[in-house]
């Protein structure tokens, strides 16, 4: 079983990355939280790994934080939550906030996550309520966490992302659209205002 990998980032996206380890490329399923923690392509990184073996496939899931992997392992013990949904949940909410929502039995916050209905939210609270305390212990938990821009992103980008998320776009998709807009700006151009960023991002998303 592969427990961790250290190598060069060969390719990365909001839900997948390829890590080159001594000439061998490993495809890893990742959350947007881990994506935001990755260096640029060509940079070196270390990821914790969980190997998931199914009848038809062997998949590797990568994590930048031990707490994220620990929570992933708890999530997939809940009936109805497989590895892909667990990773989607972790993309939609931070580890600390998720632990807090489960402990507080905050069904409204849990059902706001992609793929989580009322029954699944209830199972999360019942089955994990007493297990997530060790992961979230000592961390300040808010009822609804504010959107925090990934390292290197401005508050303008965070505000635009928040607006897109409020329109119903998943966080990973919202950030990717905004990054695409940013990358297309001519060198030396001042960052657009929030309204313009949102308009350009929506135009980009509509073209997909």
C-alpha positions as CSV (number, residue, x, y, z in Angstrom):
1,X,0.0,0.0,0.0
2,X,1.3,3.5,-0.9
3,X,1.2,5.7,2.2
4,X,2.9,8.8,0.8
5,X,4.6,10.2,-2.2
6,X,7.2,12.9,-2.7
7,X,8.1,14.2,-6.2
8,X,7.6,16.8,-8.9
9,X,4.1,18.2,-9.8
10,X,3.8,17.1,-13.4
11,X,0.2,18.3,-13.8
12,X,-2.5,19.6,-11.5
13,X,-6.2,20.3,-11.6
14,X,-8.9,21.1,-8.9
15,X,-9.7,17.4,-8.4
16,X,-6.6,15.5,-9.8
17,X,-2.8,15.8,-9.8
18,X,0.0,13.8,-11.4
19,X,3.1,13.5,-9.3
20,X,6.4,12.4,-10.9
21,X,8.3,10.2,-8.5
22,X,11.7,9.2,-10.0
23,X,10.3,9.1,-13.5
24,X,7.0,7.3,-12.6
25,X,3.8,9.4,-12.8
26,X,1.3,8.8,-10.1
27,X,-2.3,10.0,-10.7
28,X,-3.8,11.2,-7.5
29,X,-7.4,12.2,-6.8
30,X,-7.3,15.4,-4.6
31,X,-9.6,18.0,-3.1
32,X,-9.5,21.6,-4.0
33,X,-7.9,22.2,-0.5
34,X,-5.0,20.1,-1.5
35,X,-4.9,21.6,-5.0
36,X,-4.5,25.1,-3.4
37,X,-1.6,23.8,-1.3
38,X,0.3,22.4,-4.3
39,X,3.2,24.3,-5.8
40,X,3.2,25.3,-9.5
41,X,3.9,22.6,-12.1
42,X,7.6,21.5,-11.8
43,X,7.7,22.2,-8.0
44,X,8.4,19.6,-5.4
45,X,5.7,18.4,-3.0
46,X,5.0,15.7,-0.4
47,X,1.5,14.2,-0.2
48,X,0.0,11.7,2.1
49,X,-1.8,8.9,0.2
50,X,-4.7,6.6,0.7
51,X,-4.9,3.6,-1.7
52,X,-8.5,2.6,-2.4
53,X,-8.8,-0.9,-4.0
54,X,-12.1,-1.7,-5.9
55,X,-13.0,-4.7,-8.1
56,X,-12.5,-2.6,-11.2
57,X,-9.8,-0.1,-10.2
58,X,-7.1,0.9,-7.8
59,X,-7.2,4.6,-7.0
60,X,-4.8,6.9,-5.1
61,X,-6.1,9.8,-3.1
62,X,-3.7,12.5,-2.1
63,X,-3.8,14.9,0.9
64,X,-1.7,17.9,1.9
65,X,-2.7,17.6,5.5
66,X,-2.9,14.7,7.9
67,X,-6.2,16.0,9.3
68,X,-7.7,15.9,5.8
69,X,-6.7,12.3,5.3
70,X,-8.0,11.3,8.8
71,X,-11.3,12.9,8.0
72,X,-11.5,11.3,4.6
73,X,-11.0,7.9,6.2
74,X,-13.8,8.6,8.6
75,X,-16.2,9.9,5.9
76,X,-15.8,6.7,3.8
77,X,-17.0,4.6,6.8
78,X,-20.4,6.2,6.6
79,X,-23.0,4.4,4.6
80,X,-23.6,6.0,1.2
81,X,-20.3,7.9,1.2
82,X,-17.7,6.6,-1.2
83,X,-14.2,8.0,-1.8
84,X,-15.3,10.3,-4.6
85,X,-18.1,11.9,-2.5
86,X,-15.8,12.1,0.5
87,X,-13.3,14.1,-1.6
88,X,-16.1,16.3,-3.0
89,X,-17.2,17.0,0.6
90,X,-13.7,18.0,1.6
91,X,-13.5,20.3,-1.4
92,X,-16.6,22.1,-0.3
93,X,-15.7,22.8,3.3
94,X,-12.6,23.0,5.4
95,X,-11.6,20.2,7.8
96,X,-12.2,22.3,10.9
97,X,-15.6,23.6,9.7
98,X,-16.8,20.1,8.7
99,X,-15.8,18.7,12.1
100,X,-17.7,21.6,13.8
101,X,-20.8,21.1,11.6
102,X,-20.9,17.4,12.4
103,X,-20.3,17.9,16.1
104,X,-23.0,20.6,16.3
105,X,-25.4,18.5,14.1
106,X,-25.7,21.5,11.8
107,X,-27.8,19.8,9.1
108,X,-28.4,23.0,7.1
109,X,-24.6,23.5,6.6
110,X,-24.0,19.8,5.8
111,X,-26.9,19.6,3.3
112,X,-25.4,22.6,1.5
113,X,-22.4,20.5,0.5
114,X,-22.5,18.9,-3.0
115,X,-24.0,15.4,-2.9
116,X,-25.1,15.5,0.7
117,X,-28.8,15.1,1.3
118,X,-30.7,15.2,4.6
119,X,-30.3,11.4,5.3
120,X,-26.6,11.5,4.5
121,X,-26.2,14.5,6.8
122,X,-28.0,12.8,9.6
123,X,-25.8,9.7,9.2
124,X,-22.7,11.9,9.3
125,X,-23.9,13.4,12.6
126,X,-24.9,10.0,14.2
127,X,-21.9,8.0,13.0
128,X,-19.1,10.5,13.3
129,X,-20.4,12.9,16.0
130,X,-18.1,11.4,18.6
131,X,-15.2,10.6,16.3
132,X,-14.4,13.9,14.7
133,X,-13.6,15.6,18.0
134,X,-10.0,14.5,18.0
135,X,-9.5,16.0,14.5
136,X,-11.1,19.3,15.4
137,X,-10.0,19.5,19.0
138,X,-8.7,22.9,20.1
139,X,-9.7,24.6,16.8
140,X,-12.0,27.6,16.6
141,X,-15.2,26.6,14.8
142,X,-17.7,29.1,13.3
143,X,-21.2,28.1,12.3
144,X,-20.5,29.2,8.7
145,X,-16.8,29.6,7.8
146,X,-15.9,32.7,5.7
147,X,-14.4,32.1,2.3
148,X,-10.7,32.3,2.6
149,X,-8.6,33.0,-0.5
150,X,-5.9,30.4,-1.2
151,X,-2.4,31.6,-0.6
152,X,-1.4,34.3,-3.1
153,X,-4.9,35.2,-4.1
154,X,-6.3,38.7,-3.4
155,X,-9.4,39.7,-1.4
156,X,-10.9,40.8,-4.7
157,X,-10.5,37.2,-6.0
158,X,-12.1,35.9,-2.8
159,X,-15.1,38.2,-3.1
160,X,-15.6,37.2,-6.7
161,X,-15.3,33.5,-5.8
162,X,-17.8,34.0,-3.0
163,X,-20.3,35.6,-5.5
164,X,-19.9,32.7,-7.9
165,X,-20.4,30.1,-5.1
166,X,-23.6,31.9,-4.0
167,X,-24.8,31.6,-7.6
168,X,-24.5,27.8,-7.2
169,X,-21.1,27.0,-8.7
170,X,-18.9,24.5,-6.7
171,X,-16.0,26.2,-5.0
172,X,-13.4,24.4,-7.1
173,X,-15.1,25.4,-10.4
174,X,-15.5,29.0,-9.2
175,X,-11.8,29.3,-8.3
176,X,-10.6,27.6,-11.5
177,X,-12.8,30.0,-13.7
178,X,-11.3,33.0,-11.9
179,X,-7.8,31.7,-12.3
180,X,-8.4,31.3,-16.0
181,X,-9.5,34.9,-16.2
182,X,-6.5,36.0,-14.3
183,X,-4.1,34.1,-16.6
184,X,-5.6,35.7,-19.7
185,X,-4.9,39.2,-18.5
186,X,-2.1,41.0,-20.4
187,X,1.2,41.3,-18.4
188,X,1.2,44.5,-16.3
189,X,-2.5,44.9,-16.3
190,X,-4.2,45.9,-13.1
191,X,-6.5,43.3,-11.6
192,X,-10.1,43.9,-12.7
193,X,-12.8,45.0,-10.2
194,X,-14.9,42.3,-8.5
195,X,-17.9,42.9,-10.9
196,X,-15.7,42.6,-14.0
197,X,-14.0,39.4,-12.6
198,X,-17.5,37.9,-12.1
199,X,-18.7,38.8,-15.6
200,X,-15.6,37.4,-17.2
201,X,-15.7,34.2,-15.1
202,X,-19.4,33.7,-16.0
203,X,-18.6,34.1,-19.6
204,X,-15.9,31.5,-19.3
205,X,-18.2,29.1,-17.5
206,X,-21.0,29.6,-20.0
207,X,-18.6,28.6,-22.8
208,X,-17.9,25.2,-21.3
